[in-house]
Amino acid sequence: MPFWAKKIDWEKSPAHQELLGVFLKQYRPKDLYQNKGWFSEWHRVLGESPKAAIDRYIKNGYLTLSPLSGILNYGFKLTELKEMARKYGIPV
């Protein structure tokens, strides 16, 4: 039976739980989609598009979209943020 014909029990699927764990760091899904290798590997493991799985997590309240400020605070050190602000003429 082809993978697309199977009903996926995504709430019990180890692969789907692992994908959800990716978001322990604050990522924006669209940033992950740009990595073609990441996308195709997850598609193979999940048996469905990672975008479909992530959209389902958001719809069911398992994930919420992080504001840009949350991503910046989590992803950069204060010195890096100050350097970027200076580079673009933003008051520090």
C-alpha positions as CSV (number, residue, x, y, z in Angstrom):
1,M,0.0,0.0,0.0
2,P,1.5,3.4,-0.9
3,F,2.2,5.8,1.9
4,W,-0.4,8.2,0.8
5,A,-3.1,5.6,1.1
6,K,-2.3,4.9,4.8
7,K,-4.1,6.7,7.6
8,I,-1.4,8.3,9.7
9,D,-1.9,8.2,13.4
10,W,0.2,11.4,13.8
11,E,-0.4,11.8,17.6
12,K,1.3,8.4,18.2
13,S,3.8,8.5,15.4
14,P,7.4,8.7,16.8
15,A,8.4,10.6,13.6
16,H,5.7,13.2,14.1
17,Q,6.7,13.6,17.8
18,E,10.3,14.0,16.7
19,L,9.3,16.7,14.2
20,L,7.3,18.5,16.9
21,G,10.5,18.4,19.1
22,V,12.3,20.4,16.4
23,F,10.3,23.4,17.5
24,L,11.8,23.4,21.1
25,K,14.0,26.1,19.5
26,Q,12.0,29.0,18.1
27,Y,11.8,28.4,14.4
28,R,9.5,29.9,11.8
29,P,8.2,27.0,9.7
30,K,8.9,28.9,6.5
31,D,12.6,29.1,7.4
32,L,12.7,25.3,7.7
33,Y,10.9,24.8,4.4
34,Q,13.7,26.6,2.5
35,N,16.1,23.8,3.4
36,K,15.2,21.3,0.6
37,G,17.2,18.5,2.1
38,W,15.5,18.9,5.5
39,F,12.1,19.0,3.8
40,S,12.6,15.9,1.6
41,E,14.1,13.8,4.4
42,W,11.2,14.7,6.8
43,H,8.7,13.9,4.0
44,R,10.2,10.5,3.6
45,V,10.2,9.7,7.4
46,L,6.7,11.1,8.1
47,G,5.0,9.7,5.1
48,E,3.5,13.1,4.4
49,S,4.5,16.6,3.7
50,P,6.2,18.2,6.8
51,K,4.2,21.4,5.9
52,A,0.9,19.4,6.3
53,A,2.1,18.0,9.6
54,I,3.2,21.4,10.9
55,D,0.0,23.1,9.7
56,R,-1.9,20.4,11.7
57,Y,0.1,21.1,14.8
58,I,-0.7,24.7,14.5
59,K,-4.4,24.0,13.8
60,N,-4.7,21.7,16.8
61,G,-2.8,24.0,19.2
62,Y,0.4,21.9,19.5
63,L,2.4,24.8,18.1
64,T,2.0,28.6,18.0
65,L,3.8,30.9,15.7
66,S,6.6,32.7,17.5
67,P,6.8,36.5,17.1
68,L,10.0,37.7,15.4
69,S,11.1,39.2,18.8
70,G,11.1,35.7,20.3
71,I,13.2,34.3,17.5
72,L,15.7,37.1,17.8
73,N,15.9,36.8,21.5
74,Y,16.4,33.0,21.4
75,G,18.6,32.9,18.3
76,F,21.1,35.7,18.9
77,K,23.3,37.0,21.7
78,L,22.8,40.6,22.9
79,T,26.1,41.6,21.4
80,E,25.0,40.2,18.0
81,L,21.7,42.1,18.1
82,K,23.5,45.4,19.0
83,E,25.9,44.8,16.1
84,M,23.1,44.2,13.6
85,A,21.2,47.3,14.9
86,R,24.3,49.5,14.4
87,K,24.9,48.0,10.9
88,Y,21.3,49.0,9.9
89,G,21.3,52.4,11.7
90,I,18.8,51.3,14.3
91,P,19.2,53.0,17.7
92,V,20.8,50.6,20.3
